[in-house]
Amino acid sequence: MKVHIETMGCQMNVLDSEILRSLLASAGMELVDDALSADVLLYNTCSVRDQAENKVHSHLGRACGKKANGREIVIGVLGCMAQRFGTELIKRHRGVDIVAGPGQLGRLVELIQLVTDGQGPQVALDSSRNKTHADDVVEFLDHYRDPNRCHLPGQAYVRIMRGCDKFCTYCIVPYVRGPERSRPPDDIIEEVRRLVDAGVTQVTLLGQTVNSYHSGSTGLADLLSRLDTVAGLKRVRFVTSYPGDFDRAIFQAMRDLPKACEYLHIPAQSGSDNMLRAMGRRYSRGEYDDLIAAARQTVPGIAIVGDFIVGFPGETQADFDASADLIRQSGYRNSYIFKYSPRPGTTGAKRLADDIPEDVKRSRNRELLAVQQEVSLADNRALTGQTVEILVEGPSPRANRQPNSQNQLVGRTRTDHIVVFDGAKNLAGQYANVKITNATALTLFGQL
């Protein structure tokens, strides 16, 4: 049986798909890159923004249309969107056979078998906000993930916790991913050791609020210290951090541990106290500024990345200007900037009118991107002339688009700066020293 997985959304979804590929392969199924040749078509989905859901509905419409015209195929919807919509997906898209929430992915082989045995559509959703047995099954399977199915050569995502307890007014994640629960540190260390034994040298620790990790007496700083002792591991990153209740010992670990990368993704969402309160964020602008100052004071050369929402209900020009000011003041290496879209079921969708016109949202989005581009360009240009160590990912996307770029490779520094240079393709998954010769806002260019 041939299976094709379409992955949409965050790093959590990418990791879930990697686990599923190993799970399906161990059950004797063949993973294929071509959706047209598949017997089973799976969509691993995201519900964070309306645009992401619309994309899935569009894909499902086309796939179910082909199925109605005679194509024999099993169609499954997995992940956050499956959890949010449930059986409604089967009613809306005649032809969907499987709907499975994030905590039920360990049952996927069973669900496929039930469908192919003629048992009809199968729905497996996580129960309320309780930890389910299926959650444990999926995490247990992490130990047996095939590193060859990881997203990039020599790299792997490792989930250290699930869920979120913050309930920001705009965010659907607590409703579809459940409460925060942390994996035992011994399990995480064992998984990393197995990945390293298979050739992985860089791991990125994942959690919706990763700095909230706590298992027994072990916090994130303690976990970083234990990972630093894993022989053969060279780099450790963690994403995404929540600014409230941030343990400053994490910064000390980043400074003192050779394998902990000087990289911090810590979304602010807004630079305005008015907006932070409306969003249900549990910190003030002043507290966020102090946190960034502490990070830069403690960790030399740290690269900081942010997230922002523009057009949140009630956002004034002054509120928006505060976000632009925060980008300049914080000196972010990069920021992910999104237009607000209400998510059904969240407090914001229930209580706050989506009162910012779409054209204003678009304008503010463009303006904030321009501010970040200005800051990013200055950050990248400061690296010109320096020699940096990069982990090579493989051919640059430019290699297939532009003439005379066939030998271009791309890699990333410890601070996650993107570097493009000429080199042999067999460098993928290896480390190289590159001298930076030029820079744009998004990319560094250099030579071996």
VMD Tcl script that draws the C-alpha trace (Angstrom):
set ca {
  {0.00 0.00 0.00}
  {1.43 3.37 -1.07}
  {1.01 6.38 1.26}
  {1.58 10.07 0.61}
  {1.62 12.65 3.45}
  {1.09 16.38 2.88}
  {2.41 18.35 5.87}
  {1.09 21.83 6.62}
  {1.87 24.01 9.60}
  {4.53 24.26 12.29}
  {7.56 22.20 13.29}
  {5.27 20.05 15.46}
  {3.45 18.94 12.32}
  {6.73 18.25 10.55}
  {7.82 16.07 13.47}
  {4.46 14.28 13.62}
  {4.77 13.45 9.91}
  {8.30 12.11 10.42}
  {7.03 9.84 13.19}
  {4.13 8.71 11.01}
  {6.42 7.86 8.10}
  {8.47 5.59 10.34}
  {5.32 4.09 11.82}
  {3.74 3.41 8.43}
  {6.98 2.03 6.97}
  {7.37 -0.35 9.89}
  {3.83 -1.60 9.14}
  {4.93 -2.51 5.60}
  {3.51 0.52 3.79}
  {5.45 2.36 1.08}
  {5.91 6.13 1.44}
  {5.73 7.96 -1.89}
  {6.41 11.57 -2.86}
  {3.85 11.57 -5.67}
  {0.26 12.01 -4.46}
  {-1.08 10.70 -7.78}
  {0.45 7.26 -7.23}
  {-0.76 6.91 -3.62}
  {-3.38 4.51 -2.30}
  {-3.64 6.56 0.91}
  {-3.50 10.37 0.94}
  {-3.00 12.00 4.34}
  {-3.16 15.71 5.19}
  {-1.38 16.66 8.44}
  {-3.00 19.99 9.18}
  {-2.71 23.29 11.05}
  {-5.48 25.44 12.54}
  {-3.48 28.44 13.74}
  {-4.69 30.70 10.91}
  {-7.72 30.80 8.67}
  {-5.53 30.75 5.55}
  {-4.00 27.42 6.59}
  {-7.44 25.84 6.96}
  {-8.66 27.23 3.65}
  {-5.67 25.62 1.94}
  {-6.60 22.22 3.38}
  {-10.25 22.59 2.35}
  {-9.06 23.36 -1.18}
  {-6.84 20.25 -1.28}
  {-9.64 18.09 0.12}
  {-12.10 19.42 -2.44}
  {-9.85 18.37 -5.31}
  {-8.95 14.98 -3.82}
  {-12.55 14.09 -2.95}
  {-13.65 15.23 -6.41}
  {-11.24 12.76 -8.03}
  {-12.44 10.07 -5.66}
  {-16.06 10.75 -6.66}
  {-15.01 10.33 -10.29}
  {-13.75 6.83 -9.67}
  {-10.27 7.07 -8.16}
  {-9.82 4.47 -5.41}
  {-8.03 6.16 -2.54}
  {-8.21 6.49 1.24}
  {-8.24 10.16 2.34}
  {-7.29 11.15 5.88}
  {-7.18 14.47 7.74}
  {-4.81 14.53 10.71}
  {-3.66 17.00 13.34}
  {-5.06 20.26 14.66}
  {-7.68 20.87 11.98}
  {-8.98 17.33 12.40}
  {-9.33 17.90 16.13}
  {-11.13 21.23 15.63}
  {-13.62 20.12 12.97}
  {-14.10 16.45 13.84}
  {-16.95 14.73 11.98}
  {-17.81 17.98 10.21}
  {-14.93 17.27 7.82}
  {-16.62 14.04 6.69}
  {-19.92 15.85 6.17}
  {-18.32 18.74 4.30}
  {-16.02 16.62 2.14}
  {-17.70 13.42 0.99}
  {-14.78 11.08 0.51}
  {-12.80 11.76 3.70}
  {-12.23 8.39 5.41}
  {-10.10 9.24 8.45}
  {-10.17 12.13 10.91}
  {-7.51 11.86 13.66}
  {-6.47 14.44 16.24}
  {-2.82 15.09 17.21}
  {-2.93 12.69 20.15}
  {-4.40 9.85 18.10}
  {-1.75 9.53 15.41}
  {-0.39 6.37 16.99}
  {-3.61 4.66 15.86}
  {-3.18 5.57 12.20}
  {-2.20 2.10 10.94}
  {-5.25 0.65 12.70}
  {-7.53 3.35 11.26}
  {-6.26 2.76 7.70}
  {-6.83 -0.97 8.12}
  {-10.39 -0.45 9.37}
  {-11.20 1.71 6.34}
  {-9.68 -0.72 3.84}
  {-11.58 -3.57 5.55}
  {-14.83 -1.79 4.70}
  {-15.62 -0.50 8.19}
  {-16.48 2.99 6.90}
  {-15.08 6.40 7.95}
  {-13.05 6.44 11.15}
  {-12.90 9.35 13.62}
  {-10.36 9.41 16.48}
  {-10.28 12.62 18.52}
  {-8.47 13.58 21.69}
  {-10.74 13.63 24.74}
  {-11.30 17.15 26.09}
  {-8.05 18.49 27.62}
  {-7.10 15.24 29.29}
  {-3.91 13.38 28.52}
  {-4.88 10.25 26.61}
  {-3.18 6.89 26.29}
  {-2.67 7.64 22.60}
  {-0.46 10.62 23.54}
  {1.91 8.20 25.27}
  {1.91 5.89 22.24}
  {2.97 8.65 19.85}
  {5.75 9.84 22.18}
  {6.96 6.26 22.64}
  {7.21 5.92 18.89}
  {9.60 8.89 18.82}
  {12.32 6.51 19.99}
  {12.00 4.49 16.79}
  {11.91 7.36 14.30}
  {14.03 6.77 11.21}
  {16.61 9.63 11.01}
  {16.63 9.20 7.22}
  {13.08 10.59 7.27}
  {14.05 13.72 9.23}
  {13.50 17.10 7.62}
  {17.18 17.85 6.85}
  {20.42 15.80 6.75}
  {22.09 15.60 10.14}
  {19.22 17.38 11.91}
  {16.20 16.26 13.88}
  {13.29 17.72 15.80}
  {12.74 16.27 19.27}
  {9.49 16.97 21.10}
  {10.05 17.57 24.81}
  {6.51 18.63 25.69}
  {3.01 18.88 24.28}
  {0.17 21.35 24.59}
  {-0.30 24.81 26.06}
  {-1.93 26.27 29.17}
  {-1.65 29.95 28.27}
  {-4.99 30.47 26.45}
  {-4.03 33.66 24.61}
  {-7.28 35.11 23.30}
  {-6.33 34.66 19.61}
  {-4.90 31.13 19.81}
  {-6.53 27.78 19.05}
  {-3.56 25.65 20.17}
  {-4.70 24.89 23.76}
  {-8.01 23.60 22.38}
  {-6.52 21.31 19.72}
  {-3.21 20.28 21.33}
  {-4.41 19.98 24.92}
  {-2.70 20.93 28.20}
  {1.01 21.25 28.80}
  {2.66 17.94 29.67}
  {6.38 17.26 29.62}
  {8.21 14.09 28.62}
  {10.53 12.41 31.12}
  {14.10 13.65 30.61}
  {15.50 10.12 30.41}
  {13.24 9.41 27.42}
  {14.43 12.59 25.69}
  {18.11 11.81 26.32}
  {17.67 8.27 25.01}
  {15.94 9.49 21.87}
  {18.71 12.01 21.20}
  {21.38 9.35 21.73}
  {19.72 7.07 19.21}
  {19.44 9.90 16.70}
  {23.10 10.81 17.17}
  {24.10 7.17 16.72}
  {22.28 7.29 13.38}
  {24.14 10.42 12.21}
  {22.24 13.37 13.65}
  {24.44 16.16 15.07}
  {21.90 18.96 15.64}
  {18.61 18.64 17.49}
  {15.87 21.24 17.93}
  {13.76 20.76 21.04}
  {10.09 21.45 20.40}
  {7.31 22.68 22.63}
  {4.46 25.14 22.20}
  {5.90 26.92 25.26}
  {9.23 25.12 25.39}
  {10.69 27.09 28.29}
  {7.80 25.79 30.43}
  {9.30 22.29 30.23}
  {9.29 20.72 33.67}
  {9.47 17.05 34.57}
  {9.94 16.37 38.27}
  {12.84 18.55 39.33}
  {14.15 18.93 35.77}
  {13.59 22.22 33.95}
  {14.77 23.27 30.50}
  {18.13 24.55 31.76}
  {18.75 21.18 33.45}
  {17.76 19.32 30.29}
  {20.17 21.42 28.23}
  {22.94 20.52 30.68}
  {22.22 16.81 30.32}
  {22.11 17.04 26.53}
  {25.48 18.79 26.55}
  {27.02 15.51 27.73}
  {25.74 13.45 24.77}
  {28.79 12.39 22.78}
  {28.61 13.22 19.07}
  {25.94 15.89 19.46}
  {27.17 19.32 18.32}
  {24.22 21.69 18.48}
  {21.01 22.06 20.52}
  {18.29 24.61 19.81}
  {14.84 25.01 21.37}
  {11.61 26.61 20.12}
  {9.24 28.29 20.85}
  {9.66 30.21 24.12}
  {6.97 32.12 26.00}
  {8.10 35.44 27.55}
  {6.13 35.12 30.81}
  {7.76 33.33 33.77}
  {10.99 32.82 31.83}
  {13.68 31.10 33.92}
  {16.84 33.19 33.53}
  {18.90 30.06 34.27}
  {18.17 29.13 30.64}
  {20.27 32.09 29.51}
  {23.12 30.96 31.76}
  {22.91 27.49 30.21}
  {23.05 28.99 26.72}
  {26.13 30.96 27.72}
  {28.00 28.17 29.49}
  {27.13 25.02 27.51}
  {29.15 24.55 24.30}
  {26.34 22.72 22.49}
  {23.52 25.14 23.35}
  {23.07 27.49 20.39}
  {22.87 31.25 20.86}
  {19.39 31.42 19.38}
  {16.12 32.47 21.01}
  {12.70 32.47 19.36}
  {10.50 34.41 21.77}
  {7.33 35.90 20.27}
  {6.16 39.25 21.63}
  {3.03 39.45 19.39}
  {2.78 43.19 20.08}
  {4.82 46.04 21.51}
  {1.78 47.67 23.10}
  {0.60 46.98 26.65}
  {-2.99 47.59 25.51}
  {-2.71 44.85 22.89}
  {-0.82 42.48 25.20}
  {-3.67 42.71 27.70}
  {-6.30 42.20 25.00}
  {-4.37 39.20 23.69}
  {-4.22 37.63 27.14}
  {-0.43 37.65 27.17}
  {0.86 37.41 30.73}
  {3.60 40.05 30.62}
  {4.00 43.75 29.94}
  {6.10 45.54 27.35}
  {8.49 46.57 30.09}
  {8.89 42.99 31.27}
  {9.53 41.82 27.73}
  {12.14 44.56 27.22}
  {13.88 43.49 30.43}
  {13.92 39.87 29.25}
  {15.53 40.77 25.93}
  {18.10 42.94 27.72}
  {18.95 40.05 30.05}
  {19.34 37.69 27.10}
  {21.76 40.01 25.33}
  {23.69 40.77 28.50}
  {24.05 37.09 29.47}
  {24.54 35.39 26.07}
  {27.15 37.09 23.83}
  {26.16 37.13 20.17}
  {22.64 35.80 20.77}
  {20.24 35.98 17.82}
  {16.65 36.75 18.78}
  {13.60 36.06 16.63}
  {10.09 37.37 17.27}
  {6.46 36.96 16.18}
  {3.91 39.73 15.70}
  {0.20 39.97 14.98}
  {-1.06 43.08 13.20}
  {-4.67 44.16 13.00}
  {-5.72 42.62 16.32}
  {-9.14 43.91 17.47}
  {-8.86 47.47 18.74}
  {-5.30 48.02 17.49}
  {-4.69 51.76 17.10}
  {-1.94 53.42 15.13}
  {-0.11 54.03 18.42}
  {-0.35 50.32 19.27}
  {1.04 49.42 15.87}
  {3.84 51.98 16.18}
  {4.81 50.34 19.50}
  {5.35 47.05 17.66}
  {7.58 48.73 15.09}
  {9.51 50.33 17.94}
  {9.93 46.94 19.64}
  {11.42 45.41 16.48}
  {13.97 48.21 16.24}
  {14.77 48.17 19.95}
  {15.09 44.38 20.22}
  {17.23 44.07 17.10}
  {15.53 40.86 15.99}
  {17.40 38.74 13.50}
  {14.00 38.02 11.99}
  {10.30 38.21 12.83}
  {7.29 36.23 11.68}
  {4.50 38.72 11.06}
  {0.87 37.76 10.54}
  {-2.46 39.47 10.02}
  {-5.01 38.68 12.69}
  {-7.75 36.24 11.77}
  {-10.32 35.16 14.39}
  {-10.19 31.48 15.28}
  {-13.60 29.99 16.14}
  {-13.77 28.82 19.74}
  {-11.14 31.21 21.09}
  {-11.95 33.97 23.59}
  {-11.03 36.61 21.03}
  {-13.46 35.27 18.45}
  {-16.26 35.13 21.04}
  {-15.77 38.51 22.72}
  {-13.78 40.81 20.43}
  {-15.08 42.35 17.22}
  {-12.72 41.90 14.27}
  {-12.87 45.66 13.69}
  {-9.68 46.41 11.76}
  {-10.39 46.65 8.00}
  {-8.57 44.15 5.80}
  {-6.79 46.87 3.83}
  {-5.43 48.31 7.08}
  {-4.22 44.86 8.14}
  {-2.44 44.41 4.82}
  {-0.86 47.85 5.03}
  {0.38 47.31 8.58}
  {1.68 43.87 7.67}
  {3.73 45.31 4.81}
  {4.99 48.20 6.94}
  {6.10 45.98 9.81}
  {7.83 43.60 7.38}
  {9.69 46.60 5.96}
  {10.83 47.62 9.45}
  {12.04 44.10 10.15}
  {13.82 43.95 6.79}
  {15.71 47.11 7.69}
  {16.79 45.64 11.04}
  {17.65 42.25 9.51}
  {19.79 43.85 6.82}
  {21.86 45.70 9.41}
  {22.21 42.49 11.45}
  {23.37 40.48 8.44}
  {25.75 43.13 7.12}
  {27.53 43.15 10.49}
  {28.66 39.59 9.72}
  {30.33 40.53 6.41}
  {34.02 39.60 6.49}
  {33.59 37.10 9.32}
  {34.16 33.36 9.02}
  {31.29 31.30 10.42}
  {30.67 27.60 10.95}
  {27.57 26.31 9.20}
  {25.73 23.02 9.10}
  {25.13 22.36 5.40}
  {21.53 21.54 4.51}
  {21.96 20.78 0.82}
  {21.42 22.51 -2.54}
  {20.15 26.06 -2.33}
  {16.61 26.60 -3.68}
  {18.22 29.11 -6.06}
  {20.13 26.26 -7.72}
  {17.12 25.19 -9.78}
  {15.88 28.69 -10.54}
  {18.89 30.64 -11.74}
  {21.66 29.93 -14.26}
  {25.22 29.46 -12.99}
  {23.97 28.45 -9.55}
  {24.03 24.65 -9.90}
  {26.76 24.33 -7.26}
  {25.10 26.57 -4.71}
  {24.53 25.08 -1.27}
  {22.71 26.47 1.76}
  {23.47 26.04 5.44}
  {22.86 27.70 8.79}
  {25.03 29.11 11.53}
  {24.60 28.38 15.24}
  {22.44 31.51 15.34}
  {20.29 30.17 12.48}
  {21.54 32.69 9.93}
  {21.04 31.37 6.38}
  {24.27 31.15 4.35}
  {24.52 30.44 0.60}
  {27.85 29.40 -0.95}
  {29.35 27.26 -3.71}
  {30.39 23.73 -2.78}
  {30.06 20.02 -3.45}
  {26.65 18.43 -2.86}
  {28.19 15.73 -0.67}
  {28.72 18.36 2.05}
  {25.03 18.04 3.02}
  {24.75 17.12 6.68}
  {28.34 18.19 7.39}
  {29.90 21.30 8.91}
  {31.89 23.84 6.93}
  {33.62 27.16 7.59}
  {32.45 29.90 5.26}
  {33.68 33.49 4.98}
  {30.79 35.93 4.54}
  {31.26 38.17 1.50}
  {27.83 39.77 1.05}
  {24.45 40.04 2.73}
  {20.79 40.76 2.11}
  {18.08 41.06 4.74}
  {17.30 37.33 4.51}
  {20.52 35.68 3.36}
  {24.27 35.71 3.87}
  {26.54 34.85 0.92}
  {30.04 33.48 1.30}
  {32.80 31.17 0.15}
  {34.43 28.12 1.68}
}
mol new
graphics top color blue
foreach p $ca { graphics top sphere $p radius 0.5 }
foreach p [lrange $ca 0 end-1] q [lrange $ca 1 end] { graphics top cylinder $p $q radius 0.2 }
display resetview
